[in-house]
């Protein structure tokens, strides 16, 4: 083995990692922190490594394009050996990682580990939680099945409600005004490069601070944190009652992490991968898209909230929640750590956990909101098409055949996912209707690729008849003004009898 020893010395002389590695492995930790309560952080890092490894294998096959994404997942599921198992490990690993990170954050909160001098460690942990949720959401989008398509539409609708930056934010995420090939490219870059890169960087910073500041001691009643004396007290504790991290505390981390990996593998083997379900098709709206379990509570809350409170909740609640987590260590950085003397913290944690569990359970059977109670078999009321022209009647047929009434009501009959269309012609001009049909917007998908130009024209002509009797349809004010002042239209300017001099 002499050659191996010489090789090690040759490498060590140049990289000089032995000293910092020994410091990390042998740094003393309080003896009572070698507990099963302190294993969730290392388990989360193990699951991150699993996600990186399985993600690399999947990226070798996955094609982030609207036409090929669904097909490549089918290829992995049914043709490539163990492709389904790799997908299942990646999907279940994501679920386990979110759960473990959440449990770790709750444990840190209960043990007061966010207090001095670990304020920044807590802040980085909050950012890691948000990035973990971001990884989960972008991964769900990459399945690009029917649920992912509509779920992304809901996410885009939520983003569009952000004041000032809502529109640009949607364009940035979707790569344009509609969900298409550019959308998958953006989310693939976020899921594979941007978020994982930031996640690994923050994990490195988080581990570095844990090593330098030490593992939080077991919270004992009557041992409050005092900024002036804490460092001396902690060093005395680790000196008098400390053990090396390796092997004193590491073995429990290894056992628990191995158990988590086995649990992920068992779930992957028994339950298999997530989807994909049907191919994404905006014309098929008989779907009730539900997110993965970590976002189910939002689904249930939005289902039970009145429509008028949805936007305030979406814009205000996340800001308050994240702001509270970020400010917490600076607002309550001293005092008792033990939960026995922090009843408010216990009540807050229990309340949040119970609400999360209740809403998550409700979301498993909560109906899709808004309700869809129409069906394409129910004909458009005869009184609406009574005096229409042939083109407008053709538009009513297209409106019926494309199942528009499943989302929109006319005459009080129809779906409630989108707004009622009885007065749509008085709210939107012809150009706006064309743009809405082709490009979509809000919760409405784009139908530009599913309708021929003649069908779009007929559909818009029909929609243009939907306004109250005696009230004119909406018109473009700029065109009206141009006509009043004699400005040439495109048709007029092409006529040989009209000249700029005559118009002026």
BAMAR-791649 format. One line per 8 residues: number of its first residue (from 0); for each residue x, y, z of C-alpha. Coordinates in steps of 0.5 Angstrom, whole numbers. Example, Ala and Ser with C-alpha at 12.3 -4.5 7.8 and 13.67 -1.06 7.14 Angstrom:
<pts>
0 = 25/-9/16  27/-2/14 .
</pts>
This chain:
<pts>
0 = 0/0/0  6/4/0  4/7/-7  -3/9/-4  0/13/2  5/17/-3  -1/18/-8  -5/21/-2 .
8 = 1/25/1  2/28/-7  -5/30/-7  -5/33/0  1/37/-1  -3/41/-7  -10/41/-4  -9/41/3 .
16 = -16/39/5  -14/34/11  -14/40/16  -21/43/15  -24/36/14  -21/34/21  -23/40/24  -30/39/21 .
24 = -30/31/23  -28/32/30  -31/39/32  -34/38/39  -41/38/40  -45/38/46  -47/31/48  -54/32/49 .
32 = -55/34/42  -53/27/39  -60/26/39  -65/23/34  -68/30/34  -62/33/31  -62/28/24  -67/32/20 .
40 = -61/37/17  -57/31/15  -63/27/12  -65/33/8  -58/34/5  -58/27/3  -64/27/0  -61/33/-4 .
48 = -56/29/-7  -61/24/-9  -65/29/-13  -58/31/-16  -56/24/-18  -63/22/-21  -64/29/-24  -58/28/-28 .
56 = -60/21/-30  -67/24/-32  -64/30/-36  -60/25/-41  -67/23/-44  -72/29/-42  -73/33/-48  -76/40/-45 .
64 = -80/42/-51  -88/42/-52  -88/37/-57  -83/32/-54  -83/32/-46  -89/28/-45  -87/23/-50  -80/22/-47 .
72 = -83/21/-40  -87/15/-43  -81/13/-46  -78/13/-39  -84/10/-36  -85/4/-41  -78/3/-45  -72/5/-42 .
80 = -70/-1/-37  -71/2/-30  -73/9/-33  -79/8/-29  -76/7/-22  -71/13/-23  -77/17/-24  -80/15/-18 .
88 = -74/16/-14  -74/23/-16  -81/24/-15  -82/21/-8  -75/24/-6  -78/31/-8  -84/29/-3  -79/27/2 .
96 = -75/32/2  -80/38/3  -83/34/9  -76/33/12  -74/40/11  -81/42/14  -80/38/20  -73/40/21 .
104 = -75/48/21  -81/46/26  -75/43/30  -71/49/30  -76/53/32  -78/49/38  -71/48/40  -70/56/39 .
112 = -64/55/35  -66/61/31  -63/65/37  -56/69/38  -51/67/35  -55/63/29  -60/69/26  -57/68/19 .
120 = -57/61/20  -64/61/21  -65/66/15  -61/62/10  -65/56/12  -72/60/11  -69/61/4  -67/54/3 .
128 = -74/52/5  -77/57/-1  -72/54/-6  -74/47/-4  -81/49/-6  -79/52/-12  -76/46/-14  -82/42/-13 .
136 = -86/46/-17  -82/47/-23  -81/39/-23  -89/38/-23  -89/43/-29  -84/39/-33  -89/33/-33  -93/37/-38 .
144 = -99/33/-37  -106/35/-37  -105/37/-29  -99/41/-30  -101/45/-36  -107/47/-32  -103/48/-26  -98/52/-29 .
152 = -104/56/-32  -106/57/-25  -99/59/-22  -99/64/-28  -106/67/-26  -103/68/-19  -97/71/-21  -100/76/-26 .
160 = -104/79/-20  -98/82/-17  -98/89/-17  -94/93/-23  -89/87/-24  -95/82/-25  -95/82/-33  -87/82/-34 .
168 = -87/76/-29  -91/72/-33  -88/73/-39  -81/72/-36  -84/65/-33  -88/63/-39  -83/66/-45  -89/70/-47 .
176 = -96/71/-46  -98/64/-47  -96/57/-45  -92/54/-50  -85/51/-52  -81/57/-49  -85/56/-42  -82/49/-42 .
184 = -75/51/-43  -75/57/-38  -78/52/-33  -72/47/-35  -67/52/-34  -70/54/-27  -71/46/-25  -64/44/-27 .
192 = -59/50/-27  -62/56/-23  -65/53/-17  -60/47/-16  -54/52/-16  -57/57/-11  -59/51/-7  -52/48/-7 .
200 = -49/55/-5  -54/56/0  -53/49/3  -45/50/3  -46/57/7  -51/53/12  -46/48/13  -41/52/14 .
208 = -44/57/19  -46/50/23  -39/48/23  -37/55/26  -42/57/30  -43/50/33  -49/45/34  -55/48/38 .
216 = -55/45/45  -61/42/48  -66/47/50  -66/47/58  -71/51/62  -67/56/66  -62/57/61  -64/63/57 .
224 = -59/66/51  -56/72/53  -51/76/48  -46/78/52  -45/71/56  -47/66/51  -41/64/47  -37/63/53 .
232 = -42/59/56  -43/55/50  -35/54/49  -35/51/57  -41/47/55  -37/43/49  -31/43/53  -34/40/59 .
240 = -39/36/56  -37/35/49  -36/29/44  -33/29/37  -38/30/32  -35/24/29  -37/18/31  -41/21/37 .
248 = -46/24/33  -45/22/26  -48/15/27  -55/17/28  -55/22/22  -52/16/18  -57/11/20  -63/16/19 .
256 = -61/18/12  -60/11/10  -67/9/13  -70/15/9  -67/13/2  -70/6/4  -77/9/5  -76/13/-2 .
264 = -74/7/-5  -80/3/-2  -85/8/-4  -82/8/-11  -82/1/-12  -89/0/-10  -93/7/-12  -89/8/-18 .
272 = -87/15/-21  -92/21/-22  -96/21/-29  -96/23/-34  -103/24/-34  -106/26/-41  -103/30/-46  -104/37/-45 .
280 = -109/40/-49  -113/47/-47  -119/44/-51  -120/39/-46  -122/42/-39  -126/36/-36  -120/36/-31  -119/38/-24 .
288 = -112/40/-23  -109/39/-16  -102/40/-14  -97/35/-11  -98/35/-3  -94/40/-1  -99/46/-4  -105/42/-3 .
296 = -107/47/3  -107/53/-2  -112/49/-7  -116/48/-1  -116/55/2  -117/58/-5  -123/53/-6  -127/56/1 .
304 = -125/63/0  -130/68/-3  -127/70/-10  -127/77/-7  -121/75/-2  -117/71/-7  -113/76/-9  -112/79/-2 .
312 = -110/73/1  -105/71/-5  -101/77/-5  -101/79/3  -101/72/6  -94/70/3  -91/76/5  -93/76/12 .
320 = -91/69/13  -84/70/10  -83/76/13  -85/73/20  -80/68/19  -74/72/17  -75/77/22  -76/72/28 .
328 = -69/71/30  -68/79/30  -74/80/34  -73/74/39  -66/73/39  -65/72/46  -69/69/52  -71/62/53 .
336 = -70/56/48  -74/51/52  -81/50/49  -83/49/57  -82/56/58  -85/58/51  -92/57/51  -94/62/45 .
344 = -89/59/41  -92/52/42  -99/54/41  -97/58/34  -93/51/32  -99/47/34  -104/52/30  -100/52/24 .
352 = -99/44/24  -106/43/25  -109/48/20  -104/45/15  -106/38/16  -114/40/16  -113/44/9  -109/39/6 .
360 = -114/33/8  -120/37/5  -116/39/-1  -116/31/-3  -124/31/-4  -125/39/-5  -128/40/-11  -125/44/-17 .
368 = -126/52/-15  -130/55/-19  -135/50/-20  -136/47/-27  -143/45/-28  -144/46/-36  -143/41/-41  -142/41/-48 .
376 = -148/37/-49  -153/43/-47  -154/47/-53  -154/54/-53  -160/58/-52  -164/58/-58  -166/66/-57  -159/67/-57 .
384 = -158/65/-64  -165/67/-67  -163/73/-71  -156/71/-72  -152/71/-79  -150/65/-82  -143/67/-80  -145/68/-73 .
392 = -149/62/-72  -142/58/-74  -139/62/-69  -144/59/-64  -143/52/-66  -135/53/-65  -137/56/-58  -141/49/-57 .
400 = -136/44/-60  -130/47/-57  -134/46/-50  -133/54/-48  -139/53/-44  -136/49/-39  -132/55/-37  -137/61/-39 .
408 = -144/62/-37  -149/65/-42  -156/67/-39  -154/64/-33  -153/57/-35  -146/54/-36  -139/54/-32  -136/59/-27 .
416 = -129/58/-28  -129/64/-33  -133/70/-33  -140/70/-36  -141/72/-43  -147/75/-43  -144/82/-44  -138/81/-46 .
424 = -139/85/-53  -140/91/-49  -133/90/-45  -128/88/-50  -127/90/-57  -127/86/-63  -119/86/-63  -119/84/-56 .
432 = -124/78/-57  -119/76/-62  -113/77/-58  -116/73/-52  -118/67/-56  -112/66/-59  -107/68/-54  -111/67/-48 .
440 = -110/70/-41  -111/69/-34  -114/62/-33  -116/62/-40  -111/58/-44  -109/60/-51  -113/57/-57  -109/60/-63 .
448 = -106/53/-65  -113/49/-64  -117/54/-68  -117/55/-76  -117/63/-77  -124/62/-80  -126/59/-74  -123/65/-70 .
456 = -127/70/-74  -134/66/-73  -133/65/-66  -131/73/-65  -137/75/-69  -142/70/-65  -138/73/-58  -140/80/-61 .
464 = -147/79/-61  -147/78/-54  -149/85/-51  -155/88/-48  -161/90/-52  -161/97/-54  -153/98/-52  -148/98/-57 .
472 = -142/93/-57  -135/96/-55  -131/100/-60  -124/102/-61  -124/109/-59  -118/111/-63  -121/108/-69  -128/112/-68 .
480 = -123/119/-67  -120/117/-73  -126/116/-77  -129/123/-75  -123/127/-77  -122/123/-83  -116/120/-82  -115/114/-87 .
488 = -116/107/-86  -112/102/-89  -117/100/-94  -118/108/-95  -110/109/-96  -110/103/-101  -116/107/-106  -113/111/-112 .
496 = -118/116/-111  -116/118/-104  -109/122/-102  -106/125/-96  -107/132/-99  -115/131/-100  -115/128/-93  -112/134/-90 .
</pts>
